[in-house]
Amino acid sequence: MDRCLFVAETETIDAVIHVWVRKGTRHPRPVKPADVTDDALQTAEFHGAPKDAILTWLKRLTATP
């Protein structure tokens, strides 16, 4: 499995406005709901904001309306 890195784009300190993902050595790209899996989250690294802030943003992305 490719190593997964979630990178937060922030507006102010800890205010996540978007998240990018980089899998393995691929170029970073905007995260998609399909990228947010339990396996990916358990082994991922998180940068740009606290892990909890990024996880909250990802949870909203994957929530079904």
N, CA, C, O and CB atoms as a CASP TS submission, in Angstrom:
PFRMAT TS
TARGET T0000
AUTHOR 0000-0000-0000
METHOD Language model
MODEL 1
PARENT N/A
ATOM      1  N   MET     1       0.841  -1.180   0.000  1.00  0.00           N
ATOM      2  CA  MET     1       0.000   0.000   0.000  1.00  0.00           C
ATOM      3  C   MET     1       0.883   1.239   0.000  1.00  0.00           C
ATOM      4  O   MET     1       1.876   1.303   0.724  1.00  0.00           O
ATOM      5  CB  MET     1      -0.955   0.000   1.214  1.00  0.00           C
ATOM      6  N   ASP     2       0.512   2.233  -0.825  1.00  0.00           N
ATOM      7  CA  ASP     2       1.251   3.488  -0.886  1.00  0.00           C
ATOM      8  C   ASP     2       1.108   4.256   0.416  1.00  0.00           C
ATOM      9  O   ASP     2       0.056   4.243   1.056  1.00  0.00           O
ATOM     10  CB  ASP     2       0.769   4.341  -2.060  1.00  0.00           C
ATOM     11  N   ARG     3       2.172   4.915   0.786  1.00  0.00           N
ATOM     12  CA  ARG     3       2.126   5.799   1.944  1.00  0.00           C
ATOM     13  C   ARG     3       1.245   6.993   1.592  1.00  0.00           C
ATOM     14  O   ARG     3       1.315   7.509   0.477  1.00  0.00           O
ATOM     15  CB  ARG     3       3.562   6.259   2.370  1.00  0.00           C
ATOM     16  N   CYS     4       0.432   7.428   2.521  1.00  0.00           N
ATOM     17  CA  CYS     4      -0.554   8.469   2.272  1.00  0.00           C
ATOM     18  C   CYS     4      -0.233   9.691   3.136  1.00  0.00           C
ATOM     19  O   CYS     4       0.035   9.571   4.332  1.00  0.00           O
ATOM     20  CB  CYS     4      -1.989   7.950   2.560  1.00  0.00           C
ATOM     21  N   LEU     5      -0.266  10.855   2.514  1.00  0.00           N
ATOM     22  CA  LEU     5      -0.022  12.107   3.206  1.00  0.00           C
ATOM     23  C   LEU     5      -1.184  13.047   2.931  1.00  0.00           C
ATOM     24  O   LEU     5      -1.494  13.328   1.773  1.00  0.00           O
ATOM     25  CB  LEU     5       1.325  12.738   2.767  1.00  0.00           C
ATOM     26  N   PHE     6      -1.830  13.535   3.987  1.00  0.00           N
ATOM     27  CA  PHE     6      -2.897  14.522   3.858  1.00  0.00           C
ATOM     28  C   PHE     6      -2.315  15.874   4.263  1.00  0.00           C
ATOM     29  O   PHE     6      -1.752  16.017   5.348  1.00  0.00           O
ATOM     30  CB  PHE     6      -4.151  14.143   4.742  1.00  0.00           C
ATOM     31  N   VAL     7      -2.456  16.864   3.381  1.00  0.00           N
ATOM     32  CA  VAL     7      -1.906  18.194   3.625  1.00  0.00           C
ATOM     33  C   VAL     7      -3.050  19.202   3.640  1.00  0.00           C
ATOM     34  O   VAL     7      -3.809  19.311   2.677  1.00  0.00           O
ATOM     35  CB  VAL     7      -0.844  18.572   2.546  1.00  0.00           C
ATOM     36  N   ALA     8      -3.161  19.931   4.736  1.00  0.00           N
ATOM     37  CA  ALA     8      -4.239  20.906   4.890  1.00  0.00           C
ATOM     38  C   ALA     8      -3.856  22.247   4.296  1.00  0.00           C
ATOM     39  O   ALA     8      -2.727  22.715   4.439  1.00  0.00           O
ATOM     40  CB  ALA     8      -4.600  21.074   6.358  1.00  0.00           C
ATOM     41  N   GLU     9      -4.820  22.848   3.630  1.00  0.00           N
ATOM     42  CA  GLU     9      -4.730  24.228   3.198  1.00  0.00           C
ATOM     43  C   GLU     9      -5.534  24.997   4.229  1.00  0.00           C
ATOM     44  O   GLU     9      -6.691  24.662   4.483  1.00  0.00           O
ATOM     45  CB  GLU     9      -5.267  24.448   1.708  1.00  0.00           C
ATOM     46  N   THR    10      -4.941  26.027   4.830  1.00  0.00           N
ATOM     47  CA  THR    10      -5.636  26.745   5.899  1.00  0.00           C
ATOM     48  C   THR    10      -5.835  28.212   5.542  1.00  0.00           C
ATOM     49  O   THR    10      -5.061  28.808   4.792  1.00  0.00           O
ATOM     50  CB  THR    10      -4.859  26.627   7.211  1.00  0.00           C
ATOM     51  N   GLU    11      -6.898  28.766   6.105  1.00  0.00           N
ATOM     52  CA  GLU    11      -7.195  30.184   5.914  1.00  0.00           C
ATOM     53  C   GLU    11      -6.567  30.976   7.066  1.00  0.00           C
ATOM     54  O   GLU    11      -5.934  32.009   6.846  1.00  0.00           O
ATOM     55  CB  GLU    11      -8.743  30.430   5.839  1.00  0.00           C
ATOM     56  N   THR    12      -6.744  30.496   8.258  1.00  0.00           N
ATOM     57  CA  THR    12      -6.101  31.051   9.443  1.00  0.00           C
ATOM     58  C   THR    12      -5.554  29.853  10.212  1.00  0.00           C
ATOM     59  O   THR    12      -5.741  28.713   9.789  1.00  0.00           O
ATOM     60  CB  THR    12      -7.107  31.922  10.326  1.00  0.00           C
ATOM     61  N   ILE    13      -4.910  30.084  11.286  1.00  0.00           N
ATOM     62  CA  ILE    13      -4.335  28.977  12.054  1.00  0.00           C
ATOM     63  C   ILE    13      -5.404  27.947  12.378  1.00  0.00           C
ATOM     64  O   ILE    13      -6.419  28.266  12.997  1.00  0.00           O
ATOM     65  CB  ILE    13      -3.682  29.494  13.351  1.00  0.00           C
ATOM     66  N   ASP    14      -5.174  26.726  11.963  1.00  0.00           N
ATOM     67  CA  ASP    14      -6.040  25.568  12.219  1.00  0.00           C
ATOM     68  C   ASP    14      -7.402  25.609  11.528  1.00  0.00           C
ATOM     69  O   ASP    14      -8.216  24.713  11.755  1.00  0.00           O
ATOM     70  CB  ASP    14      -6.256  25.441  13.678  1.00  0.00           C
ATOM     71  N   ALA    15      -7.679  26.605  10.699  1.00  0.00           N
ATOM     72  CA  ALA    15      -8.954  26.664   9.978  1.00  0.00           C
ATOM     73  C   ALA    15      -8.756  26.024   8.606  1.00  0.00           C
ATOM     74  O   ALA    15      -8.348  26.689   7.654  1.00  0.00           O
ATOM     75  CB  ALA    15      -9.469  28.148   9.842  1.00  0.00           C
ATOM     76  N   VAL    16      -9.043  24.750   8.515  1.00  0.00           N
ATOM     77  CA  VAL    16      -8.829  23.989   7.289  1.00  0.00           C
ATOM     78  C   VAL    16      -9.894  24.373   6.258  1.00  0.00           C
ATOM     79  O   VAL    16     -11.092  24.307   6.532  1.00  0.00           O
ATOM     80  CB  VAL    16      -8.863  22.461   7.574  1.00  0.00           C
ATOM     81  N   ILE    17      -9.433  24.779   5.060  1.00  0.00           N
ATOM     82  CA  ILE    17     -10.384  25.122   4.001  1.00  0.00           C
ATOM     83  C   ILE    17     -10.365  24.087   2.874  1.00  0.00           C
ATOM     84  O   ILE    17     -11.311  24.000   2.091  1.00  0.00           O
ATOM     85  CB  ILE    17     -10.071  26.513   3.438  1.00  0.00           C
ATOM     86  N   HIS    18      -9.287  23.305   2.795  1.00  0.00           N
ATOM     87  CA  HIS    18      -9.220  22.228   1.812  1.00  0.00           C
ATOM     88  C   HIS    18      -8.099  21.286   2.211  1.00  0.00           C
ATOM     89  O   HIS    18      -7.198  21.654   2.965  1.00  0.00           O
ATOM     90  CB  HIS    18      -8.998  22.785   0.371  1.00  0.00           C
ATOM     91  N   VAL    19      -8.167  20.063   1.694  1.00  0.00           N
ATOM     92  CA  VAL    19      -7.128  19.074   1.981  1.00  0.00           C
ATOM     93  C   VAL    19      -6.664  18.457   0.665  1.00  0.00           C
ATOM     94  O   VAL    19      -7.462  18.147  -0.220  1.00  0.00           O
ATOM     95  CB  VAL    19      -7.650  17.972   2.962  1.00  0.00           C
ATOM     96  N   TRP    20      -5.371  18.292   0.571  1.00  0.00           N
ATOM     97  CA  TRP    20      -4.744  17.640  -0.563  1.00  0.00           C
ATOM     98  C   TRP    20      -4.235  16.285  -0.095  1.00  0.00           C
ATOM     99  O   TRP    20      -3.993  16.087   1.095  1.00  0.00           O
ATOM    100  CB  TRP    20      -3.589  18.509  -1.157  1.00  0.00           C
ATOM    101  N   VAL    21      -4.073  15.355  -1.024  1.00  0.00           N
ATOM    102  CA  VAL    21      -3.558  14.037  -0.693  1.00  0.00           C
ATOM    103  C   VAL    21      -2.407  13.700  -1.635  1.00  0.00           C
ATOM    104  O   VAL    21      -2.432  14.032  -2.820  1.00  0.00           O
ATOM    105  CB  VAL    21      -4.675  12.966  -0.777  1.00  0.00           C
ATOM    106  N   ARG    22      -1.410  13.043  -1.085  1.00  0.00           N
ATOM    107  CA  ARG    22      -0.318  12.508  -1.897  1.00  0.00           C
ATOM    108  C   ARG    22      -0.165  11.046  -1.516  1.00  0.00           C
ATOM    109  O   ARG    22       0.043  10.719  -0.348  1.00  0.00           O
ATOM    110  CB  ARG    22       1.030  13.309  -1.681  1.00  0.00           C
ATOM    111  N   LYS    23      -0.266  10.180  -2.492  1.00  0.00           N
ATOM    112  CA  LYS    23      -0.113   8.749  -2.265  1.00  0.00           C
ATOM    113  C   LYS    23       1.194   8.297  -2.895  1.00  0.00           C
ATOM    114  O   LYS    23       1.431   8.484  -4.089  1.00  0.00           O
ATOM    115  CB  LYS    23      -1.319   7.950  -2.846  1.00  0.00           C
ATOM    116  N   GLY    24       2.044   7.693  -2.053  1.00  0.00           N
ATOM    117  CA  GLY    24       3.337   7.241  -2.545  1.00  0.00           C
ATOM    118  C   GLY    24       4.164   8.405  -3.052  1.00  0.00           C
ATOM    119  O   GLY    24       4.326   9.411  -2.361  1.00  0.00           O
ATOM    120  N   THR    25       4.689   8.264  -4.268  1.00  0.00           N
ATOM    121  CA  THR    25       5.521   9.315  -4.848  1.00  0.00           C
ATOM    122  C   THR    25       4.761  10.140  -5.881  1.00  0.00           C
ATOM    123  O   THR    25       5.356  10.954  -6.587  1.00  0.00           O
ATOM    124  CB  THR    25       6.759   8.709  -5.484  1.00  0.00           C
ATOM    125  N   ARG    26       3.465   9.934  -5.970  1.00  0.00           N
ATOM    126  CA  ARG    26       2.649  10.701  -6.924  1.00  0.00           C
ATOM    127  C   ARG    26       2.568  12.157  -6.503  1.00  0.00           C
ATOM    128  O   ARG    26       2.876  12.503  -5.362  1.00  0.00           O
ATOM    129  CB  ARG    26       1.232  10.104  -7.039  1.00  0.00           C
ATOM    130  N   HIS    27       2.150  13.008  -7.432  1.00  0.00           N
ATOM    131  CA  HIS    27       1.970  14.431  -7.138  1.00  0.00           C
ATOM    132  C   HIS    27       0.747  14.629  -6.249  1.00  0.00           C
ATOM    133  O   HIS    27      -0.234  13.896  -6.375  1.00  0.00           O
ATOM    134  CB  HIS    27       1.825  15.249  -8.445  1.00  0.00           C
ATOM    135  N   PRO    28       0.797  15.619  -5.348  1.00  0.00           N
ATOM    136  CA  PRO    28      -0.389  15.917  -4.528  1.00  0.00           C
ATOM    137  C   PRO    28      -1.549  16.365  -5.417  1.00  0.00           C
ATOM    138  O   PRO    28      -1.351  16.978  -6.466  1.00  0.00           O
ATOM    139  CB  PRO    28      -0.066  17.012  -3.473  1.00  0.00           C
ATOM    140  N   ARG    29      -2.760  16.044  -4.970  1.00  0.00           N
ATOM    141  CA  ARG    29      -3.978  16.435  -5.683  1.00  0.00           C
ATOM    142  C   ARG    29      -5.077  16.656  -4.656  1.00  0.00           C
ATOM    143  O   ARG    29      -4.975  16.183  -3.524  1.00  0.00           O
ATOM    144  CB  ARG    29      -4.400  15.353  -6.735  1.00  0.00           C
ATOM    145  N   PRO    30      -6.142  17.383  -5.049  1.00  0.00           N
ATOM    146  CA  PRO    30      -7.254  17.561  -4.110  1.00  0.00           C
ATOM    147  C   PRO    30      -7.818  16.206  -3.684  1.00  0.00           C
ATOM    148  O   PRO    30      -7.963  15.299  -4.503  1.00  0.00           O
ATOM    149  CB  PRO    30      -8.366  18.427  -4.743  1.00  0.00           C
ATOM    150  N   VAL    31      -8.126  16.084  -2.425  1.00  0.00           N
ATOM    151  CA  VAL    31      -8.632  14.826  -1.880  1.00  0.00           C
ATOM    152  C   VAL    31     -10.048  14.559  -2.390  1.00  0.00           C
ATOM    153  O   VAL    31     -10.841  15.480  -2.578  1.00  0.00           O
ATOM    154  CB  VAL    31      -8.613  14.856  -0.338  1.00  0.00           C
ATOM    155  N   LYS    32     -10.342  13.291  -2.605  1.00  0.00           N
ATOM    156  CA  LYS    32     -11.676  12.841  -2.999  1.00  0.00           C
ATOM    157  C   LYS    32     -12.218  11.958  -1.880  1.00  0.00           C
ATOM    158  O   LYS    32     -11.435  11.385  -1.123  1.00  0.00           O
ATOM    159  CB  LYS    32     -11.645  12.069  -4.373  1.00  0.00           C
ATOM    160  N   PRO    33     -13.533  11.834  -1.758  1.00  0.00           N
ATOM    161  CA  PRO    33     -14.083  10.963  -0.710  1.00  0.00           C
ATOM    162  C   PRO    33     -13.519   9.537  -0.757  1.00  0.00           C
ATOM    163  O   PRO    33     -13.347   8.913   0.289  1.00  0.00           O
ATOM    164  CB  PRO    33     -15.594  10.910  -0.832  1.00  0.00           C
ATOM    165  N   ALA    34     -13.235   9.023  -1.939  1.00  0.00           N
ATOM    166  CA  ALA    34     -12.707   7.660  -2.061  1.00  0.00           C
ATOM    167  C   ALA    34     -11.305   7.511  -1.455  1.00  0.00           C
ATOM    168  O   ALA    34     -10.868   6.395  -1.174  1.00  0.00           O
ATOM    169  CB  ALA    34     -12.674   7.252  -3.527  1.00  0.00           C
ATOM    170  N   ASP    35     -10.605   8.622  -1.255  1.00  0.00           N
ATOM    171  CA  ASP    35      -9.266   8.589  -0.655  1.00  0.00           C
ATOM    172  C   ASP    35      -9.315   8.388   0.855  1.00  0.00           C
ATOM    173  O   ASP    35      -8.321   8.003   1.471  1.00  0.00           O
ATOM    174  CB  ASP    35      -8.520   9.873  -0.973  1.00  0.00           C
ATOM    175  N   VAL    36     -10.465   8.648   1.440  1.00  0.00           N
ATOM    176  CA  VAL    36     -10.603   8.638   2.895  1.00  0.00           C
ATOM    177  C   VAL    36     -11.103   7.262   3.334  1.00  0.00           C
ATOM    178  O   VAL    36     -12.302   7.045   3.514  1.00  0.00           O
ATOM    179  CB  VAL    36     -11.574   9.765   3.377  1.00  0.00           C
ATOM    180  N   THR    37     -10.166   6.355   3.497  1.00  0.00           N
ATOM    181  CA  THR    37     -10.491   5.003   3.947  1.00  0.00           C
ATOM    182  C   THR    37      -9.892   4.772   5.327  1.00  0.00           C
ATOM    183  O   THR    37      -8.971   5.478   5.737  1.00  0.00           O
ATOM    184  CB  THR    37      -9.973   3.942   2.941  1.00  0.00           C
ATOM    185  N   ASP    38     -10.413   3.791   6.034  1.00  0.00           N
ATOM    186  CA  ASP    38      -9.865   3.475   7.359  1.00  0.00           C
ATOM    187  C   ASP    38      -8.392   3.112   7.271  1.00  0.00           C
ATOM    188  O   ASP    38      -7.593   3.551   8.098  1.00  0.00           O
ATOM    189  CB  ASP    38     -10.646   2.326   8.005  1.00  0.00           C
ATOM    190  N   ASP    39      -8.026   2.313   6.272  1.00  0.00           N
ATOM    191  CA  ASP    39      -6.619   1.921   6.107  1.00  0.00           C
ATOM    192  C   ASP    39      -5.729   3.129   5.875  1.00  0.00           C
ATOM    193  O   ASP    39      -4.664   3.248   6.481  1.00  0.00           O
ATOM    194  CB  ASP    39      -6.470   0.939   4.945  1.00  0.00           C
ATOM    195  N   ALA    40      -6.164   4.025   4.998  1.00  0.00           N
ATOM    196  CA  ALA    40      -5.368   5.217   4.700  1.00  0.00           C
ATOM    197  C   ALA    40      -5.214   6.090   5.940  1.00  0.00           C
ATOM    198  O   ALA    40      -4.122   6.588   6.213  1.00  0.00           O
ATOM    199  CB  ALA    40      -6.012   6.025   3.564  1.00  0.00           C
ATOM    200  N   LEU    41      -6.291   6.278   6.690  1.00  0.00           N
ATOM    201  CA  LEU    41      -6.238   7.145   7.865  1.00  0.00           C
ATOM    202  C   LEU    41      -5.368   6.571   8.977  1.00  0.00           C
ATOM    203  O   LEU    41      -4.728   7.326   9.709  1.00  0.00           O
ATOM    204  CB  LEU    41      -7.633   7.385   8.388  1.00  0.00           C
ATOM    205  N   GLN    42      -5.336   5.265   9.110  1.00  0.00           N
ATOM    206  CA  GLN    42      -4.549   4.641  10.186  1.00  0.00           C
ATOM    207  C   GLN    42      -3.050   4.804   9.972  1.00  0.00           C
ATOM    208  O   GLN    42      -2.296   4.894  10.941  1.00  0.00           O
ATOM    209  CB  GLN    42      -4.888   3.159  10.294  1.00  0.00           C
ATOM    210  N   THR    43      -2.610   4.844   8.725  1.00  0.00           N
ATOM    211  CA  THR    43      -1.169   4.903   8.447  1.00  0.00           C
ATOM    212  C   THR    43      -0.728   6.245   7.881  1.00  0.00           C
ATOM    213  O   THR    43       0.460   6.436   7.619  1.00  0.00           O
ATOM    214  CB  THR    43      -0.787   3.807   7.485  1.00  0.00           C
ATOM    215  N   ALA    44      -1.653   7.175   7.686  1.00  0.00           N
ATOM    216  CA  ALA    44      -1.347   8.451   7.037  1.00  0.00           C
ATOM    217  C   ALA    44      -0.546   9.385   7.928  1.00  0.00           C
ATOM    218  O   ALA    44      -0.504   9.257   9.151  1.00  0.00           O
ATOM    219  CB  ALA    44      -2.622   9.132   6.615  1.00  0.00           C
ATOM    220  N   GLU    45       0.085  10.326   7.249  1.00  0.00           N
ATOM    221  CA  GLU    45       0.716  11.456   7.913  1.00  0.00           C
ATOM    222  C   GLU    45      -0.151  12.676   7.633  1.00  0.00           C
ATOM    223  O   GLU    45      -0.826  12.744   6.606  1.00  0.00           O
ATOM    224  CB  GLU    45       2.200  11.670   7.423  1.00  0.00           C
ATOM    225  N   PHE    46      -0.131  13.637   8.548  1.00  0.00           N
ATOM    226  CA  PHE    46      -0.957  14.828   8.431  1.00  0.00           C
ATOM    227  C   PHE    46      -0.076  16.059   8.617  1.00  0.00           C
ATOM    228  O   PHE    46       0.704  16.139   9.565  1.00  0.00           O
ATOM    229  CB  PHE    46      -2.114  14.809   9.468  1.00  0.00           C
ATOM    230  N   HIS    47      -0.210  17.023   7.695  1.00  0.00           N
ATOM    231  CA  HIS    47       0.602  18.241   7.770  1.00  0.00           C
ATOM    232  C   HIS    47      -0.253  19.456   7.451  1.00  0.00           C
ATOM    233  O   HIS    47      -1.272  19.352   6.768  1.00  0.00           O
ATOM    234  CB  HIS    47       1.806  18.163   6.803  1.00  0.00           C
ATOM    235  N   GLY    48       0.170  20.602   7.950  1.00  0.00           N
ATOM    236  CA  GLY    48      -0.490  21.866   7.641  1.00  0.00           C
ATOM    237  C   GLY    48      -1.479  22.332   8.689  1.00  0.00           C
ATOM    238  O   GLY    48      -1.808  23.517   8.753  1.00  0.00           O
ATOM    239  N   ALA    49      -1.952  21.419   9.504  1.00  0.00           N
ATOM    240  CA  ALA    49      -2.897  21.721  10.579  1.00  0.00           C
ATOM    241  C   ALA    49      -2.888  20.529  11.532  1.00  0.00           C
ATOM    242  O   ALA    49      -2.393  19.460  11.175  1.00  0.00           O
ATOM    243  CB  ALA    49      -4.355  22.008  10.020  1.00  0.00           C
ATOM    244  N   PRO    50      -3.426  20.697  12.729  1.00  0.00           N
ATOM    245  CA  PRO    50      -3.502  19.547  13.640  1.00  0.00           C
ATOM    246  C   PRO    50      -4.302  18.392  13.011  1.00  0.00           C
ATOM    247  O   PRO    50      -5.258  18.609  12.266  1.00  0.00           O
ATOM    248  CB  PRO    50      -4.147  19.972  14.983  1.00  0.00           C
ATOM    249  N   LYS    51      -3.890  17.188  13.327  1.00  0.00           N
ATOM    250  CA  LYS    51      -4.540  15.986  12.787  1.00  0.00           C
ATOM    251  C   LYS    51      -6.051  16.018  13.014  1.00  0.00           C
ATOM    252  O   LYS    51      -6.817  15.691  12.107  1.00  0.00           O
ATOM    253  CB  LYS    51      -3.945  14.724  13.429  1.00  0.00           C
ATOM    254  N   ASP    52      -6.485  16.405  14.200  1.00  0.00           N
ATOM    255  CA  ASP    52      -7.922  16.440  14.503  1.00  0.00           C
ATOM    256  C   ASP    52      -8.679  17.409  13.596  1.00  0.00           C
ATOM    257  O   ASP    52      -9.805  17.124  13.190  1.00  0.00           O
ATOM    258  CB  ASP    52      -8.140  16.829  15.962  1.00  0.00           C
ATOM    259  N   ALA    53      -8.070  18.548  13.276  1.00  0.00           N
ATOM    260  CA  ALA    53      -8.716  19.523  12.388  1.00  0.00           C
ATOM    261  C   ALA    53      -8.850  18.954  10.975  1.00  0.00           C
ATOM    262  O   ALA    53      -9.871  19.150  10.316  1.00  0.00           O
ATOM    263  CB  ALA    53      -7.913  20.847  12.358  1.00  0.00           C
ATOM    264  N   ILE    54      -7.826  18.257  10.519  1.00  0.00           N
ATOM    265  CA  ILE    54      -7.882  17.640   9.190  1.00  0.00           C
ATOM    266  C   ILE    54      -8.908  16.515   9.173  1.00  0.00           C
ATOM    267  O   ILE    54      -9.677  16.393   8.219  1.00  0.00           O
ATOM    268  CB  ILE    54      -6.495  17.104   8.777  1.00  0.00           C
ATOM    269  N   LEU    55      -8.926  15.694  10.216  1.00  0.00           N
ATOM    270  CA  LEU    55      -9.899  14.598  10.279  1.00  0.00           C
ATOM    271  C   LEU    55     -11.329  15.125  10.310  1.00  0.00           C
ATOM    272  O   LEU    55     -12.215  14.520   9.708  1.00  0.00           O
ATOM    273  CB  LEU    55      -9.639  13.726  11.509  1.00  0.00           C
ATOM    274  N   THR    56     -11.571  16.229  10.991  1.00  0.00           N
ATOM    275  CA  THR    56     -12.908  16.835  11.023  1.00  0.00           C
ATOM    276  C   THR    56     -13.319  17.270   9.624  1.00  0.00           C
ATOM    277  O   THR    56     -14.455  17.037   9.210  1.00  0.00           O
ATOM    278  CB  THR    56     -12.943  18.041  11.991  1.00  0.00           C
ATOM    279  N   TRP    57     -12.403  17.900   8.892  1.00  0.00           N
ATOM    280  CA  TRP    57     -12.692  18.336   7.529  1.00  0.00           C
ATOM    281  C   TRP    57     -12.973  17.124   6.635  1.00  0.00           C
ATOM    282  O   TRP    57     -13.915  17.136   5.842  1.00  0.00           O
ATOM    283  CB  TRP    57     -11.514  19.166   6.963  1.00  0.00           C
ATOM    284  N   LEU    58     -12.154  16.083   6.768  1.00  0.00           N
ATOM    285  CA  LEU    58     -12.350  14.865   5.954  1.00  0.00           C
ATOM    286  C   LEU    58     -13.687  14.189   6.274  1.00  0.00           C
ATOM    287  O   LEU    58     -14.348  13.654   5.384  1.00  0.00           O
ATOM    288  CB  LEU    58     -11.191  13.868   6.191  1.00  0.00           C
ATOM    289  N   LYS    59     -14.076  14.218   7.546  1.00  0.00           N
ATOM    290  CA  LYS    59     -15.360  13.625   7.940  1.00  0.00           C
ATOM    291  C   LYS    59     -16.522  14.350   7.268  1.00  0.00           C
ATOM    292  O   LYS    59     -17.471  13.716   6.808  1.00  0.00           O
ATOM    293  CB  LYS    59     -15.526  13.665   9.473  1.00  0.00           C
ATOM    294  N   ARG    60     -16.445  15.693   7.211  1.00  0.00           N
ATOM    295  CA  ARG    60     -17.489  16.464   6.525  1.00  0.00           C
ATOM    296  C   ARG    60     -17.507  16.150   5.031  1.00  0.00           C
ATOM    297  O   ARG    60     -18.577  16.096   4.425  1.00  0.00           O
ATOM    298  CB  ARG    60     -17.275  17.974   6.743  1.00  0.00           C
ATOM    299  N   LEU    61     -16.343  15.945   4.436  1.00  0.00           N
ATOM    300  CA  LEU    61     -16.255  15.617   3.011  1.00  0.00           C
ATOM    301  C   LEU    61     -16.954  14.292   2.699  1.00  0.00           C
ATOM    302  O   LEU    61     -17.614  14.155   1.669  1.00  0.00           O
ATOM    303  CB  LEU    61     -14.787  15.551   2.572  1.00  0.00           C
ATOM    304  N   THR    62     -16.801  13.333   3.591  1.00  0.00           N
ATOM    305  CA  THR    62     -17.321  11.989   3.324  1.00  0.00           C
ATOM    306  C   THR    62     -18.713  11.766   3.859  1.00  0.00           C
ATOM    307  O   THR    62     -19.302  10.713   3.615  1.00  0.00           O
ATOM    308  CB  THR    62     -16.410  10.967   3.906  1.00  0.00           C
ATOM    309  N   ALA    63     -19.260  12.735   4.587  1.00  0.00           N
ATOM    310  CA  ALA    63     -20.614  12.577   5.138  1.00  0.00           C
ATOM    311  C   ALA    63     -21.632  12.596   4.002  1.00  0.00           C
ATOM    312  O   ALA    63     -21.547  13.415   3.087  1.00  0.00           O
ATOM    313  CB  ALA    63     -20.930  13.698   6.173  1.00  0.00           C
ATOM    314  N   THR    64     -22.582  11.693   4.078  1.00  0.00           N
ATOM    315  CA  THR    64     -23.650  11.666   3.086  1.00  0.00           C
ATOM    316  C   THR    64     -24.725  12.654   3.480  1.00  0.00           C
ATOM    317  O   THR    64     -25.149  12.680   4.635  1.00  0.00           O
ATOM    318  CB  THR    64     -24.240  10.249   2.942  1.00  0.00           C
ATOM    319  N   PRO    65     -25.178  13.478   2.528  1.00  0.00           N
ATOM    320  CA  PRO    65     -26.182  14.506   2.849  1.00  0.00           C
ATOM    321  C   PRO    65     -27.535  13.935   3.184  1.00  0.00           C
ATOM    322  O   PRO    65     -28.468  14.685   3.473  1.00  0.00           O
ATOM    323  CB  PRO    65     -26.328  15.456   1.706  1.00  0.00           C
TER
END
